[in-house]
């Protein structure tokens, strides 16, 4: 269960990677994430990247965090995601008084060969 993320994360089968040295998430391949035959749907990859940004921000802000609202997201698709598990991790670039900025990458076999990247901005409703 991903009580730390929206229900969409549960639908996609997104989970934390236990024991990772960073807030990393994974999405196991399943039929409900398939796009064109043999590939993960681009919208699902975008959703995974968005959830990685949420996870990183939630971890960084801690328990007494303000309400987090997405402002925008920009995704760069670098190569097709194949029918296998996909991983994502995000880093927080800046947390200001009202805005937070995050960057995320998604990969499958090799972290040095990402399938997509994202930049996301959040409103911190304090």
N, C-alpha and C positions, 0 to 999 in steps of 0.2 A: 504494500500500500504506500502511496506517495502523498500523505496528508500535508506535506510541505509544498505541494504543487497543485495546479488546477486538475479537475477530473480528466481533462484531455490527456494528461501524462499517464494516468492509469489505463485509458483506452489504448494508448500506444505501447503500453508495457514498459514504460521507462522506470528504471530503478537506480539507486545509488550503487556505486562500486565500492564495496566494503574494503577497508584497508588502504585505499588510495591515499597518496600524500597530498592530494588536492581534491576539491569538490567535483568529482567525475561522475558522470551518469552513463548508463548504457540502455540500449533498446535492442532486445532480441528480435531477430527476423521472424515475422509471422505473416500469414496471408493477408491480414487486414492492413498491412503497410506497403503492399506491392502496388507499383504504378504500372508502367509498361512491363511486359513479360521479362522477368529476370532482374528487375531493378526495383529499388525502394522508391516510393513516390516522393517527388521533390517537396511537396507540402509537409510530408512527414519529417523529412530531414530538417526543414525549416522549423517545425515544431520542436524537434529535439534540440536544436541550437537555442531556441528561445527558452526552453526549460533549463538548459545548462546555464544560461545567463541568470535566470531566476535563482537557481540553486546557489551559484557563486555569490550573488548579492545577499541572499538570505543568510548564508554562512557568515559573510563579512559583517552584516549588520547585527547579528545576534538576536537574542530573545526579545529585547525591547525595541524591535524595529518598527518604523512607521509603516503605514499602508503603502504598498508598492503598486504603481500603475504604469503600464507600458506607454511610452510616447510614440516610439517608432522602432522599426527593425529593418536592417538592410542585409540581404543574404547574397553571397557570391557562391554559385554552384561551380565547382572546379572539375568534377568528374562524376560519372554515374555511381550511385551506391548499389552494390551488388546484393544478392539475396543472402546476407549474413549479418551477424551482430554488428551494431554500429555504436561507437563511443563518442562522447562529447565532453568538453571541458571549457569553462569560461574563466576569464580573468576580469577583475574590476579595474578599470583604468582610472576612475575618479569617482569619489562620492562627495558631492557638494551639499549645500544646505537644502536644496530642493530637487536636484537632478543627479542621477548616477549614470555612468557610462560603462558598458561592458563589451567585451569581445569574446567570441567563442569559435572553436574549431570542432569539426566532426571528422572522424576517420573510421576505417574498418581494420584492415590488417596492419597498417603501418602509420603511426602518428605523423611521421614526416611526409606522408602523402595524403593530405586531407581531401575529403570529398566535398566539403563546403566550409565556408566561414561566415560569421555574422557579426554585426555591430548593433548594439541595442542601447536605447536611452530609456530611463525610467524616471517617473515623477515620484518623489518621496513626499507623501502627504502627511506632514508632521502636525 
